[in-house]
Amino acid sequence: MSSMQARVFSRGGEVMVGHFQEFEDEYLETLYEFHESDPGGMVKTGLLAKRLGVSPASATEMVQRLSKRGFVSYTPYKGVLMTPYGLEHGQRLKRRHRLAEVMLDILPFNGDAHATACRLEHAIDDDLEVALSRWLGHPDTDPSGRPIPPAGGVVAERLASEWPADHRIAGTLEVGERGAIVAMTATGALESLGVVIGAVVERTEKGHAVDGEDMLLAASVLASMVVDVSA
């Protein structure tokens, strides 16, 4: 999610608010979080305002705007409920945010992962979402253990056809899991150590093993390998 502080510019007496689409996205993403904890439940605008750190009046105004655009159903004094259209949009935003957090965790990234993911989620399009999902090994949860919503629409169709579900990034293997390397970008000196296409990488209690031999592999190296866990 992005910052709720709008940048307001004045030109010839006309006020323009930058990144307004991101503010709408912020509301939809937050409403999706409420949906995760209480599917189908009405959300009071006061509670929504508190979660977003805005005034109740601002929250009501935005909810009314989202209602006109078909994202939510709003009933005064009762609350707001996401429509199927709004739910789809919120789910997509939350999925991209959590995929971004997984990516930053693997890199590794030393900055504020959550704040950075908030910015990245708005820049991720369908093509990049597909690429990230494949590169990360189709993760089910983010680094905090929160579920990553499933892909939908065209992205789901592309993922099903372009990358087998049993292909994973080596860095995402859990202890006891193993897979044969089917693709890798880091080669060179690794080949002399037996880290080649077809070698089996296993996550162990100590770290990792390649073809049964314990080996210290950097996170960047593991992130460059795709393994077939069905092998």
N, C-alpha and C positions, 0 to 999 in steps of 0.2 A: 504494500500500500504506500501511497505517496503522502507527502506532507499536506495538511489541510489548509495551509496558509496560501491564499491566492495572491498572485501578483497582479496588481491593478494599474493600468496605464490610462492616461487621458490624452485624447487627440481631438482637438477642435470641439471640446465639450462632451465628446462621446467617451464613455467608460468601457474599456475592454478588459475582460478577465482572461489571463493566460492559463492554458492547460485545464480548461473547465471539464473536458472529457475525463481527465484523471480524477477529478473530484467525484464525478458520477460513478466512475469505476470503484473509487474508494467506498462509496456507500454500498454498492452492489457486492463488493467483496466482503464487507463487514456483515451485511445481511446474510451472506452465504455462511459465515461463521456461526451466526445464530441458527441457521438451518441445520448445520452439522450437529449442534447440541440438542436441537428440538425441531426435527423435520415437520414441516407443516404448521408450526406454531406462529401466532401473530407476534410481531415485535412492536412494543410501545415506542413511539418516537422519542420520548424522554430517555428511554434506555439506550436507544440508538445514538442520540445526541451525546450522552455521557461516554459511551464507548469511543466515539469519534473525537471527543473534546471540543464540541461546538455547542452553540446555544440551541435550545429546543425550537426556537423560531426558525433558525437556519436549517435544522434537520427537517422540519415540517415542510419548508419551502422546497427543499431538494426532493423529498419524497413525493410531493405533488407533481414536480417536474418529471420524475421517473415514472409516475403513474400515467401521465399523459403520453409518455413514450412507450408504454406497454411493458415496462420492466417489473412493475409491482402493482399490487392492488391495495389501495389505501382507504381505510374507513376511519373518519375522524373520531377521536376519543376511544378508539379500539386498538388501532395499530396498523401495521403494514405487513403484507405477505408477498413474497416473490412469486411472479407468474412463471410458467415453464420457460418463457423466453428470458426472463431475468435470472432464473436459476441457472440456465445454461451459460449465460454470460458470467455470472459470479463464480461458477465452478471453473470455468476456463481461466479466469484471472487467478483464482486461488491455486490451481494446478501449476500455472506458470511461475507464480511466486515461490512455491515450495520446490519446484524443479530447480529454480535459480539458487535457492539456499543449498540444495544438495550439491550443485555444481561448485559453489563457492567453498563448501566444506571439503571437497575433494581436491581443489586446486593445489595447495590450500590458500586461503585468503585471510589476511590478518586484520582487515578492517571490520566495520559493522556490517555483518552479513545480512541482517534483517533489513536495515535501511537501504543497503545496496540492492537487495532483491526487490524491494519496493519500487525502485527506479527501473530495474531490469524488466519487471513483469509487463510494463507498458511497451517495451521495445521488442518483446518476443512475439513473432508472428507464427503462422502455421508451420512454415518451413523450419524455423529455428526450434519450435517446440518438438517437431519430429526428430530433428537432429539431436537435441538435448536428451530426449527420451531414449533414443538408441545408444548414445554415448554413455549415458549414466546407467544403462542396463535395466531400464524400466523400473525404477524404484517405487516401492509402495508407500514409504514414509519419508518425511524430511528429517534433518539431523536431530530435531527435538522429539521425534517419534510420532508426529501428527500425520494422519493419513493424507496421501497425495490423491486428489480426486482423479478418477479415470478420464482418459481422453475421450472426446466426443466428436461427432460429425466426421468431417473429412480427415482430421488428424487421426482418429481411431482407425479409419479405413486404411490410411497410408501405413500406419504402424503395423497393422495386421498383415499387410502385403509386402512391406519392404524389409522387415527385420524379424526373424523368428523370435518368439517369446523366450526361448531358452538361451539366447545370446545375451551376455552380460558384460559389463566393464569389470575387469579383474579387481579393481579397487572396491567394488561393492560386495564382494563375496563375504559371507559370514563364516565364522569358525566351523570347520568341518565340511564346507562346500568346496567343490573343485570343478575345473573345467579346462578343456583343451583350447589352446590359443588358436583363434581362427583369423585374427587380424591384429596388427600392431604397427605403431608409427615409430617407436623408439627401437632402433636396431643396433648396428655397430658392435660395440664391445659386448653387448648382451648375447650376441650369437655365440661368442667364444665360451660363454657360461652355460650354454645349452638352452637359453631362452629364445626359442624359435617357434615358428608356426607348427602346431601339432603337439608341442610340449604341454604337459598338464600342470596347471597352477592350482595349488591348494592353500586355503587359508587355515593356518594352524594356531594353536594356543600361543606359540612363540612368535608368529608372524606369518611367513609364507614359505612354501616349498615348491620347487619346480622339479617334476619327475621324481618326487620323493626326497630330494635334497634340499635341506633348509637353506634359504637364501634371503638376504636383506635387500628388499626392493623398495625404492623410493616411491612415494605417493604419486609423483608425476609419471613414473614408469608404469605403475599399475593402472593409472588413468588412461594410458595409451594403448592398453591391451583389451581386446574383445575376446571373451572365452565362451565356449559352448558347454553349458553345464549339463547337457544331456549325454555328452560323450563319456 
